[in-house]
Amino acid sequence: MKTKTKTFMVTKEWLQEKEACEEGQIWFTSHKFKSVFSIITGLIKDKKFQWAVWLITKLFTHKQNVLFSCFSAKLSLIYFEKVYPADNRPRLAIEAAINWVNNPTAENQSAAESARSAAWSAAESAWSAAWSAAWSAAYKKILKYGIKLLKESK
């Protein structure tokens, strides 16, 4: 189901249906929001970056989630490639996923799934390299991109 962010309003019931954590539900009900974007802005202001990412991904279509994941992965790619300069599997997986979004054929989907599997095994071995990056700055970039994708779907 494609969510229309223009008219859609997050409710406590919706959060429960999506299995939001109890702390998140309490945070939400303690505020008065008029739109999805005001919720995301409030989460960013309160430095609840992971919650904002969670919310955005629950509102996205599948293709938006793929683009959002690729954008996020690109931010950590530099750290991975410093540790493993000869391993291009994550970069190829990102490219394959974006290719599928732009041209969603069965062949491109198969290529993206194969590349994802290879990249996942590569990424597991270098997770600490990417995680040690300054994530609060990265979260802000990621969330800015997520908001842009949501606004484009209006």
TIRO-2110 file (N, C-alpha, C; in Angstrom, 1 decimal):
// TIRO-2110
0.8, -1.2, 0.0, N, 1, A
0.0, 0.0, 0.0, CA, 1, A
0.9, 1.2, 0.0, C, 1, A
0.7, 2.1, -1.0, N, 2, A
1.4, 3.4, -1.0, CA, 2, A
0.8, 4.4, -0.1, C, 2, A
1.6, 4.9, 0.8, N, 3, A
1.1, 5.9, 1.8, CA, 3, A
1.1, 7.3, 1.1, C, 3, A
0.0, 8.0, 1.2, N, 4, A
0.0, 9.4, 0.7, CA, 4, A
0.4, 10.3, 1.9, C, 4, A
1.6, 10.8, 1.9, N, 5, A
2.1, 11.6, 3.0, CA, 5, A
1.3, 12.9, 3.1, C, 5, A
0.8, 13.4, 2.0, N, 6, A
0.0, 14.6, 2.1, CA, 6, A
-1.2, 14.6, 3.0, C, 6, A
-1.9, 13.5, 3.0, N, 7, A
-3.1, 13.4, 3.7, CA, 7, A
-3.0, 12.4, 4.9, C, 7, A
-2.0, 11.6, 4.9, N, 8, A
-1.8, 10.6, 5.9, CA, 8, A
-1.4, 11.2, 7.3, C, 8, A
-2.0, 10.7, 8.4, N, 9, A
-1.6, 11.1, 9.7, CA, 9, A
-1.2, 9.9, 10.5, C, 9, A
-0.1, 10.0, 11.2, N, 10, A
0.3, 8.9, 12.1, CA, 10, A
-0.6, 9.0, 13.3, C, 10, A
-1.0, 7.8, 13.7, N, 11, A
-1.9, 7.8, 15.0, CA, 11, A
-1.2, 6.7, 15.9, C, 11, A
-1.6, 6.7, 17.1, N, 12, A
-1.1, 5.8, 18.1, CA, 12, A
-1.5, 4.4, 17.6, C, 12, A
-2.7, 4.2, 17.0, N, 13, A
-3.1, 2.9, 16.5, CA, 13, A
-2.2, 2.4, 15.4, C, 13, A
-1.8, 3.4, 14.5, N, 14, A
-1.0, 3.0, 13.4, CA, 14, A
0.4, 2.6, 13.9, C, 14, A
0.9, 3.3, 14.9, N, 15, A
2.2, 3.0, 15.5, CA, 15, A
2.2, 1.6, 16.1, C, 15, A
1.1, 1.3, 16.8, N, 16, A
0.9, -0.1, 17.4, CA, 16, A
0.8, -1.1, 16.3, C, 16, A
0.1, -0.9, 15.2, N, 17, A
0.0, -1.8, 14.1, CA, 17, A
1.4, -2.1, 13.5, C, 17, A
2.2, -1.1, 13.4, N, 18, A
3.6, -1.2, 12.8, CA, 18, A
4.6, -1.7, 13.9, C, 18, A
4.1, -2.0, 15.1, N, 19, A
4.9, -2.5, 16.2, CA, 19, A
6.0, -1.5, 16.6, C, 19, A
5.7, -0.2, 16.7, N, 20, A
6.6, 0.8, 17.3, CA, 20, A
6.9, 0.4, 18.7, C, 20, A
8.1, 0.7, 19.2, N, 21, A
8.4, 0.4, 20.6, CA, 21, A
7.5, 1.3, 21.5, C, 21, A
7.4, 0.8, 22.7, N, 22, A
6.5, 1.5, 23.7, CA, 22, A
7.0, 2.9, 24.0, C, 22, A
8.3, 3.0, 24.1, N, 23, A
8.9, 4.3, 24.4, CA, 23, A
8.6, 5.3, 23.2, C, 23, A
8.6, 4.8, 22.0, N, 24, A
8.3, 5.7, 20.9, CA, 24, A
6.8, 6.1, 20.9, C, 24, A
5.9, 5.2, 21.2, N, 25, A
4.5, 5.5, 21.3, CA, 25, A
4.3, 6.5, 22.4, C, 25, A
4.9, 6.4, 23.5, N, 26, A
4.8, 7.4, 24.6, CA, 26, A
5.3, 8.7, 24.1, C, 26, A
6.4, 8.8, 23.5, N, 27, A
7.0, 10.0, 22.9, CA, 27, A
6.0, 10.7, 22.0, C, 27, A
5.4, 9.9, 21.1, N, 28, A
4.5, 10.4, 20.1, CA, 28, A
3.2, 11.0, 20.8, C, 28, A
2.6, 10.3, 21.7, N, 29, A
1.4, 10.7, 22.3, CA, 29, A
1.6, 12.0, 23.2, C, 29, A
2.9, 12.2, 23.6, N, 30, A
3.2, 13.4, 24.5, CA, 30, A
3.3, 14.7, 23.6, C, 30, A
3.2, 14.5, 22.3, N, 31, A
3.4, 15.7, 21.4, CA, 31, A
2.1, 15.9, 20.6, C, 31, A
1.9, 17.1, 20.1, N, 32, A
0.8, 17.4, 19.2, CA, 32, A
1.4, 17.7, 17.8, C, 32, A
1.2, 16.7, 16.9, N, 33, A
1.7, 16.9, 15.6, CA, 33, A
0.6, 17.1, 14.6, C, 33, A
0.9, 17.9, 13.6, N, 34, A
-0.1, 18.2, 12.5, CA, 34, A
0.2, 17.4, 11.2, C, 34, A
1.4, 16.9, 11.1, N, 35, A
1.8, 16.2, 9.9, CA, 35, A
2.9, 15.2, 10.1, C, 35, A
3.1, 14.3, 9.2, N, 36, A
4.2, 13.4, 9.2, CA, 36, A
5.5, 14.1, 9.3, C, 36, A
5.6, 15.2, 8.5, N, 37, A
6.9, 16.0, 8.5, CA, 37, A
7.2, 16.6, 9.8, C, 37, A
6.1, 17.1, 10.5, N, 38, A
6.4, 17.7, 11.8, CA, 38, A
6.8, 16.6, 12.8, C, 38, A
6.4, 15.4, 12.7, N, 39, A
6.8, 14.3, 13.5, CA, 39, A
8.3, 14.0, 13.3, C, 39, A
8.7, 13.9, 12.0, N, 40, A
10.1, 13.7, 11.7, CA, 40, A
11.0, 14.8, 12.2, C, 40, A
10.5, 16.0, 12.0, N, 41, A
11.3, 17.2, 12.5, CA, 41, A
11.4, 17.1, 14.0, C, 41, A
10.4, 16.7, 14.7, N, 42, A
10.4, 16.6, 16.2, CA, 42, A
11.4, 15.5, 16.6, C, 42, A
11.4, 14.4, 15.9, N, 43, A
12.3, 13.3, 16.2, CA, 43, A
13.8, 13.8, 16.0, C, 43, A
14.0, 14.5, 14.9, N, 44, A
15.4, 15.0, 14.6, CA, 44, A
15.8, 16.0, 15.7, C, 44, A
14.9, 16.9, 16.1, N, 45, A
15.2, 17.9, 17.1, CA, 45, A
15.5, 17.2, 18.4, C, 45, A
14.8, 16.1, 18.8, N, 46, A
15.1, 15.4, 20.0, CA, 46, A
16.2, 14.3, 19.8, C, 46, A
16.9, 14.4, 18.7, N, 47, A
18.0, 13.4, 18.4, CA, 47, A
17.6, 12.0, 18.5, C, 47, A
16.4, 11.7, 18.0, N, 48, A
15.9, 10.3, 17.9, CA, 48, A
16.0, 9.9, 16.5, C, 48, A
17.2, 9.9, 16.0, N, 49, A
17.5, 9.7, 14.6, CA, 49, A
17.0, 8.3, 14.1, C, 49, A
17.3, 7.3, 14.9, N, 50, A
16.8, 5.9, 14.6, CA, 50, A
15.3, 5.8, 14.5, C, 50, A
14.6, 6.5, 15.4, N, 51, A
13.2, 6.5, 15.3, CA, 51, A
12.7, 7.2, 14.0, C, 51, A
13.3, 8.3, 13.7, N, 52, A
12.9, 9.0, 12.5, CA, 52, A
13.2, 8.1, 11.2, C, 52, A
14.3, 7.4, 11.2, N, 53, A
14.6, 6.5, 10.1, CA, 53, A
13.5, 5.4, 10.1, C, 53, A
13.2, 4.8, 11.2, N, 54, A
12.1, 3.8, 11.3, CA, 54, A
10.8, 4.3, 10.7, C, 54, A
10.4, 5.5, 11.1, N, 55, A
9.1, 6.1, 10.7, CA, 55, A
9.1, 6.3, 9.2, C, 55, A
10.2, 6.9, 8.7, N, 56, A
10.3, 7.1, 7.2, CA, 56, A
10.2, 5.8, 6.4, C, 56, A
10.9, 4.8, 6.9, N, 57, A
10.9, 3.6, 6.1, CA, 57, A
9.5, 2.9, 6.2, C, 57, A
8.8, 3.1, 7.2, N, 58, A
7.4, 2.6, 7.3, CA, 58, A
6.5, 3.3, 6.3, C, 58, A
6.8, 4.5, 6.0, N, 59, A
5.9, 5.3, 5.1, CA, 59, A
6.3, 5.1, 3.6, C, 59, A
7.5, 4.6, 3.4, N, 60, A
8.0, 4.5, 2.0, CA, 60, A
7.3, 3.3, 1.2, C, 60, A
7.4, 3.5, -0.1, N, 61, A
7.1, 2.4, -1.0, CA, 61, A
8.3, 1.5, -1.0, C, 61, A
8.2, 0.3, -1.6, N, 62, A
9.4, -0.6, -1.7, CA, 62, A
10.5, 0.1, -2.5, C, 62, A
10.2, 0.8, -3.6, N, 63, A
11.3, 1.5, -4.3, CA, 63, A
11.9, 2.6, -3.6, C, 63, A
11.1, 3.3, -2.8, N, 64, A
11.7, 4.4, -2.0, CA, 64, A
12.6, 3.8, -0.9, C, 64, A
12.2, 2.7, -0.4, N, 65, A
13.1, 2.0, 0.6, CA, 65, A
14.4, 1.6, 0.0, C, 65, A
14.4, 1.1, -1.2, N, 66, A
15.6, 0.7, -1.9, CA, 66, A
16.5, 1.9, -2.1, C, 66, A
15.9, 3.0, -2.6, N, 67, A
16.7, 4.2, -2.9, CA, 67, A
17.3, 4.7, -1.5, C, 67, A
16.5, 4.7, -0.5, N, 68, A
16.9, 5.2, 0.8, CA, 68, A
18.1, 4.3, 1.3, C, 68, A
18.0, 3.0, 1.2, N, 69, A
19.0, 2.1, 1.6, CA, 69, A
20.3, 2.3, 0.8, C, 69, A
20.2, 2.5, -0.5, N, 70, A
21.3, 2.8, -1.3, CA, 70, A
22.0, 4.1, -0.9, C, 70, A
21.2, 5.1, -0.7, N, 71, A
21.8, 6.4, -0.2, CA, 71, A
22.6, 6.2, 1.1, C, 71, A
22.0, 5.5, 2.0, N, 72, A
22.6, 5.3, 3.3, CA, 72, A
23.9, 4.5, 3.2, C, 72, A
23.8, 3.4, 2.3, N, 73, A
25.0, 2.6, 2.1, CA, 73, A
26.1, 3.3, 1.5, C, 73, A
25.8, 4.2, 0.5, N, 74, A
26.8, 5.0, -0.1, CA, 74, A
27.6, 5.9, 0.9, C, 74, A
26.9, 6.3, 1.9, N, 75, A
27.6, 7.1, 3.0, CA, 75, A
28.7, 6.3, 3.7, C, 75, A
28.5, 5.1, 3.9, N, 76, A
29.5, 4.2, 4.6, CA, 76, A
30.4, 3.5, 3.7, C, 76, A
30.2, 3.6, 2.4, N, 77, A
31.0, 2.9, 1.4, CA, 77, A
32.5, 3.4, 1.5, C, 77, A
32.7, 4.6, 1.8, N, 78, A
34.1, 5.1, 1.8, CA, 78, A
34.9, 4.4, 3.0, C, 78, A
34.2, 4.1, 4.1, N, 79, A
34.9, 3.5, 5.2, CA, 79, A
35.2, 2.0, 4.9, C, 79, A
34.2, 1.4, 4.2, N, 80, A
34.4, 0.0, 3.8, CA, 80, A
35.6, -0.1, 2.8, C, 80, A
35.6, 0.8, 1.8, N, 81, A
36.6, 0.7, 0.8, CA, 81, A
38.0, 1.1, 1.4, C, 81, A
38.1, 1.8, 2.5, N, 82, A
39.4, 2.1, 3.1, CA, 82, A
40.0, 0.8, 3.7, C, 82, A
39.1, 0.0, 4.2, N, 83, A
39.5, -1.3, 4.8, CA, 83, A
39.7, -2.4, 3.8, C, 83, A
38.8, -2.4, 2.8, N, 84, A
38.9, -3.4, 1.7, CA, 84, A
38.9, -2.8, 0.3, C, 84, A
40.0, -2.1, -0.1, N, 85, A
40.0, -1.4, -1.3, CA, 85, A
39.7, -2.2, -2.6, C, 85, A
40.0, -3.5, -2.5, N, 86, A
39.8, -4.3, -3.7, CA, 86, A
38.5, -5.0, -3.8, C, 86, A
37.7, -4.8, -2.8, N, 87, A
36.3, -5.5, -2.7, CA, 87, A
35.3, -4.5, -3.2, C, 87, A
34.8, -4.7, -4.4, N, 88, A
33.8, -3.8, -5.0, CA, 88, A
32.4, -4.3, -4.9, C, 88, A
32.2, -5.4, -4.1, N, 89, A
30.8, -6.0, -4.0, CA, 89, A
29.8, -5.1, -3.5, C, 89, A
30.0, -4.3, -2.4, N, 90, A
29.0, -3.4, -1.9, CA, 90, A
28.7, -2.3, -3.0, C, 90, A
29.7, -1.8, -3.6, N, 91, A
29.4, -0.7, -4.7, CA, 91, A
28.6, -1.3, -5.8, C, 91, A
28.9, -2.5, -6.2, N, 92, A
28.1, -3.2, -7.3, CA, 92, A
26.7, -3.5, -6.9, C, 92, A
26.5, -3.8, -5.6, N, 93, A
25.2, -4.1, -5.1, CA, 93, A
24.3, -2.8, -5.1, C, 93, A
24.9, -1.7, -4.7, N, 94, A
24.2, -0.4, -4.7, CA, 94, A
23.8, -0.1, -6.2, C, 94, A
24.8, -0.2, -7.1, N, 95, A
24.5, 0.1, -8.5, CA, 95, A
23.4, -0.8, -9.1, C, 95, A
23.4, -2.1, -8.7, N, 96, A
22.4, -3.0, -9.2, CA, 96, A
21.0, -2.7, -8.7, C, 96, A
21.0, -2.3, -7.4, N, 97, A
19.7, -1.9, -6.8, CA, 97, A
19.1, -0.7, -7.4, C, 97, A
20.0, 0.3, -7.7, N, 98, A
19.5, 1.5, -8.3, CA, 98, A
19.1, 1.3, -9.8, C, 98, A
19.8, 0.4, -10.4, N, 99, A
19.4, 0.0, -11.8, CA, 99, A
18.0, -0.7, -11.8, C, 99, A
17.8, -1.5, -10.8, N, 100, A
16.4, -2.1, -10.7, CA, 100, A
15.3, -1.1, -10.5, C, 100, A
15.6, -0.1, -9.6, N, 101, A
14.6, 1.0, -9.4, CA, 101, A
14.3, 1.7, -10.7, C, 101, A
15.3, 2.0, -11.4, N, 102, A
15.2, 2.8, -12.7, CA, 102, A
14.6, 1.9, -13.8, C, 102, A
14.8, 0.6, -13.7, N, 103, A
14.3, -0.3, -14.8, CA, 103, A
14.0, -1.6, -14.1, C, 103, A
12.8, -1.7, -13.5, N, 104, A
12.4, -2.9, -12.7, CA, 104, A
12.0, -4.2, -13.5, C, 104, A
13.0, -4.7, -14.3, N, 105, A
12.8, -5.9, -15.0, CA, 105, A
13.1, -7.1, -14.1, C, 105, A
12.7, -8.3, -14.5, N, 106, A
13.0, -9.5, -13.7, CA, 106, A
14.5, -9.7, -13.7, C, 106, A
15.1, -9.4, -14.9, N, 107, A
16.6, -9.6, -15.0, CA, 107, A
17.3, -8.7, -14.0, C, 107, A
16.9, -7.4, -14.0, N, 108, A
17.6, -6.5, -13.1, CA, 108, A
17.3, -6.8, -11.6, C, 108, A
16.1, -7.3, -11.3, N, 109, A
15.8, -7.8, -10.0, CA, 109, A
16.7, -8.9, -9.5, C, 109, A
16.9, -9.9, -10.4, N, 110, A
17.7, -11.0, -10.1, CA, 110, A
19.2, -10.6, -9.9, C, 110, A
19.6, -9.6, -10.7, N, 111, A
21.0, -9.1, -10.6, CA, 111, A
21.2, -8.4, -9.2, C, 111, A
20.1, -7.6, -8.9, N, 112, A
20.2, -6.9, -7.6, CA, 112, A
20.2, -7.8, -6.4, C, 112, A
19.4, -8.9, -6.5, N, 113, A
19.4, -9.8, -5.4, CA, 113, A
20.7, -10.6, -5.3, C, 113, A
21.3, -10.9, -6.4, N, 114, A
22.6, -11.6, -6.3, CA, 114, A
23.7, -10.7, -5.8, C, 114, A
23.7, -9.5, -6.2, N, 115, A
24.6, -8.5, -5.8, CA, 115, A
24.5, -8.2, -4.3, C, 115, A
23.2, -8.1, -3.8, N, 116, A
22.9, -7.9, -2.4, CA, 116, A
23.5, -9.0, -1.5, C, 116, A
23.3, -10.2, -2.0, N, 117, A
23.8, -11.4, -1.2, CA, 117, A
25.4, -11.3, -1.1, C, 117, A
26.0, -11.0, -2.2, N, 118, A
27.5, -10.9, -2.1, CA, 118, A
27.9, -9.7, -1.3, C, 118, A
27.2, -8.6, -1.4, N, 119, A
27.6, -7.4, -0.6, CA, 119, A
27.3, -7.6, 0.9, C, 119, A
26.3, -8.3, 1.2, N, 120, A
26.0, -8.6, 2.6, CA, 120, A
27.1, -9.3, 3.3, C, 120, A
27.6, -10.3, 2.6, N, 121, A
28.7, -11.1, 3.3, CA, 121, A
30.0, -10.2, 3.4, C, 121, A
30.2, -9.3, 2.4, N, 122, A
31.3, -8.4, 2.5, CA, 122, A
31.1, -7.4, 3.6, C, 122, A
29.9, -6.8, 3.7, N, 123, A
29.7, -5.8, 4.6, CA, 123, A
29.8, -6.3, 6.1, C, 123, A
29.3, -7.6, 6.3, N, 124, A
29.4, -8.1, 7.6, CA, 124, A
30.9, -8.1, 8.1, C, 124, A
31.8, -8.4, 7.2, N, 125, A
33.2, -8.5, 7.7, CA, 125, A
33.8, -7.1, 7.9, C, 125, A
33.1, -6.0, 7.5, N, 126, A
33.7, -4.7, 7.7, CA, 126, A
32.7, -3.8, 8.4, C, 126, A
31.7, -4.3, 9.1, N, 127, A
30.7, -3.5, 9.8, CA, 127, A
31.3, -2.5, 10.7, C, 127, A
32.3, -2.9, 11.5, N, 128, A
32.9, -2.0, 12.5, CA, 128, A
33.5, -0.8, 11.8, C, 128, A
34.0, -0.9, 10.6, N, 129, A
34.6, 0.2, 9.9, CA, 129, A
33.6, 1.3, 9.6, C, 129, A
32.5, 0.8, 9.1, N, 130, A
31.4, 1.8, 8.8, CA, 130, A
30.8, 2.3, 10.0, C, 130, A
30.6, 1.5, 11.0, N, 131, A
29.9, 1.9, 12.3, CA, 131, A
30.7, 2.9, 13.0, C, 131, A
32.0, 2.9, 12.9, N, 132, A
32.8, 3.9, 13.7, CA, 132, A
32.8, 5.3, 13.1, C, 132, A
32.1, 5.5, 12.0, N, 133, A
32.0, 6.8, 11.4, CA, 133, A
31.1, 7.7, 12.3, C, 133, A
31.1, 9.0, 12.0, N, 134, A
30.3, 9.9, 12.8, CA, 134, A
28.8, 9.8, 12.4, C, 134, A
28.1, 8.9, 13.1, N, 135, A
26.7, 8.6, 12.6, CA, 135, A
25.7, 9.7, 12.9, C, 135, A
25.9, 10.6, 13.8, N, 136, A
24.9, 11.6, 14.0, CA, 136, A
24.9, 12.5, 12.8, C, 136, A
26.0, 12.9, 12.2, N, 137, A
26.1, 13.7, 11.0, CA, 137, A
25.5, 12.9, 9.8, C, 137, A
25.8, 11.6, 9.8, N, 138, A
25.3, 10.8, 8.7, CA, 138, A
23.8, 10.6, 8.8, C, 138, A
23.3, 10.5, 10.0, N, 139, A
21.8, 10.4, 10.2, CA, 139, A
21.1, 11.6, 9.6, C, 139, A
21.7, 12.8, 9.9, N, 140, A
21.0, 14.0, 9.4, CA, 140, A
21.0, 14.0, 7.9, C, 140, A
22.1, 13.6, 7.2, N, 141, A
22.1, 13.5, 5.7, CA, 141, A
21.0, 12.5, 5.3, C, 141, A
21.0, 11.3, 5.9, N, 142, A
20.1, 10.2, 5.5, CA, 142, A
18.7, 10.7, 5.7, C, 142, A
18.4, 11.3, 6.8, N, 143, A
17.0, 11.8, 7.1, CA, 143, A
16.6, 12.9, 6.1, C, 143, A
17.5, 13.8, 5.8, N, 144, A
17.2, 14.8, 4.8, CA, 144, A
16.8, 14.2, 3.5, C, 144, A
17.5, 13.2, 3.1, N, 145, A
17.2, 12.5, 1.8, CA, 145, A
15.9, 11.8, 1.9, C, 145, A
15.6, 11.1, 3.1, N, 146, A
14.3, 10.5, 3.3, CA, 146, A
13.1, 11.4, 3.2, C, 146, A
13.3, 12.6, 3.8, N, 147, A
12.2, 13.6, 3.7, CA, 147, A
12.0, 14.0, 2.3, C, 147, A
13.1, 14.2, 1.5, N, 148, A
13.0, 14.5, 0.1, CA, 148, A
12.2, 13.5, -0.7, C, 148, A
12.5, 12.2, -0.4, N, 149, A
11.7, 11.1, -1.1, CA, 149, A
10.3, 11.1, -0.7, C, 149, A
10.0, 11.4, 0.6, N, 150, A
8.6, 11.4, 1.0, CA, 150, A
7.8, 12.6, 0.3, C, 150, A
8.5, 13.8, 0.3, N, 151, A
7.8, 14.9, -0.4, CA, 151, A
7.6, 14.7, -1.9, C, 151, A
8.5, 14.0, -2.5, N, 152, A
8.3, 13.7, -3.9, CA, 152, A
7.1, 12.7, -4.2, C, 152, A
6.7, 12.0, -3.2, N, 153, A
5.6, 11.0, -3.4, CA, 153, A
4.2, 11.7, -3.2, C, 153, A
4.2, 13.0, -2.8, N, 154, A
2.9, 13.7, -2.5, CA, 154, A
2.2, 13.9, -3.8, C, 154, A
END
